[in-house]
Amino acid sequence: MALPWPTSVRSILLHPAGPFTIFFWAPTFKWLITAANVKDFEKPAENISPYQQFAIGCSGFIWTRYGFVITPINYNFSFVNFVMALSASYQLYRKSQVPAEKGGFWGTPKV
């Protein structure tokens, strides 16, 4: 493909995980899920679901590894999943700091 762009831009565009493939767009849109989780840092910690954050964290750590073993190696995919796992880990840390009177980690307030 003879594109009228510099070689560096052309190599990015024609990469096996470049913007003309699903390997680029799926992780790019997954950044929206990560951004929503980061936005939830503003929520009170007692309103956070530990089950949801555990699922997001496990998913992030598992798929981070997978992004490095597939061909082509997809750095965007691995990085978005790593950031997703970190944000979920931070949310779980915040949830662990909720006092028992407000529901504690599992959300059942002491009476």
Contacts in CASP RR format, 6 or more apart in sequence:
PFRMAT RR
TARGET T0000
AUTHOR 0000-0000-0000
METHOD contacts of the structure
MODEL  1
MALPWPTSVRSILLHPAGPFTIFFWAPTFKWLITAANVKDFEKPAENISP
YQQFAIGCSGFIWTRYGFVITPINYNFSFVNFVMALSASYQLYRKSQVPA
EKGGFWGTPKV
1 10 0 8 1.000
1 14 0 8 1.000
3 9 0 8 1.000
3 10 0 8 1.000
3 13 0 8 1.000
3 14 0 8 1.000
5 13 0 8 1.000
12 18 0 8 1.000
12 19 0 8 1.000
13 19 0 8 1.000
13 20 0 8 1.000
14 20 0 8 1.000
15 72 0 8 1.000
16 23 0 8 1.000
16 71 0 8 1.000
16 72 0 8 1.000
17 23 0 8 1.000
17 24 0 8 1.000
17 72 0 8 1.000
17 73 0 8 1.000
17 74 0 8 1.000
17 75 0 8 1.000
17 76 0 8 1.000
17 77 0 8 1.000
18 24 0 8 1.000
19 25 0 8 1.000
23 72 0 8 1.000
23 74 0 8 1.000
23 77 0 8 1.000
24 76 0 8 1.000
26 77 0 8 1.000
27 74 0 8 1.000
27 76 0 8 1.000
27 77 0 8 1.000
27 79 0 8 1.000
27 80 0 8 1.000
27 81 0 8 1.000
28 76 0 8 1.000
28 80 0 8 1.000
30 77 0 8 1.000
30 80 0 8 1.000
30 81 0 8 1.000
30 84 0 8 1.000
31 80 0 8 1.000
33 56 0 8 1.000
33 84 0 8 1.000
34 80 0 8 1.000
34 83 0 8 1.000
34 84 0 8 1.000
34 87 0 8 1.000
37 53 0 8 1.000
37 56 0 8 1.000
37 84 0 8 1.000
37 87 0 8 1.000
37 88 0 8 1.000
37 91 0 8 1.000
38 87 0 8 1.000
40 48 0 8 1.000
40 91 0 8 1.000
41 87 0 8 1.000
41 90 0 8 1.000
41 91 0 8 1.000
41 94 0 8 1.000
45 94 0 8 1.000
45 95 0 8 1.000
45 97 0 8 1.000
45 98 0 8 1.000
46 95 0 8 1.000
46 98 0 8 1.000
46 102 0 8 1.000
46 103 0 8 1.000
46 104 0 8 1.000
46 107 0 8 1.000
48 91 0 8 1.000
48 94 0 8 1.000
48 95 0 8 1.000
50 92 0 8 1.000
50 95 0 8 1.000
50 105 0 8 1.000
50 106 0 8 1.000
53 88 0 8 1.000
53 91 0 8 1.000
53 92 0 8 1.000
53 95 0 8 1.000
54 88 0 8 1.000
54 92 0 8 1.000
56 84 0 8 1.000
56 85 0 8 1.000
56 87 0 8 1.000
56 88 0 8 1.000
56 91 0 8 1.000
57 84 0 8 1.000
57 85 0 8 1.000
57 88 0 8 1.000
57 89 0 8 1.000
58 85 0 8 1.000
59 81 0 8 1.000
59 84 0 8 1.000
59 85 0 8 1.000
60 81 0 8 1.000
60 82 0 8 1.000
60 84 0 8 1.000
60 85 0 8 1.000
60 88 0 8 1.000
61 81 0 8 1.000
61 82 0 8 1.000
61 85 0 8 1.000
62 81 0 8 1.000
63 77 0 8 1.000
63 78 0 8 1.000
63 81 0 8 1.000
64 78 0 8 1.000
64 81 0 8 1.000
64 82 0 8 1.000
64 85 0 8 1.000
67 73 0 8 1.000
67 74 0 8 1.000
67 77 0 8 1.000
67 78 0 8 1.000
67 81 0 8 1.000
68 78 0 8 1.000
95 104 0 8 1.000
95 105 0 8 1.000
96 105 0 8 1.000
98 104 0 8 1.000
98 105 0 8 1.000
98 107 0 8 1.000
100 109 0 8 1.000
100 110 0 8 1.000
101 109 0 8 1.000
101 110 0 8 1.000
102 109 0 8 1.000
103 109 0 8 1.000
103 110 0 8 1.000
END
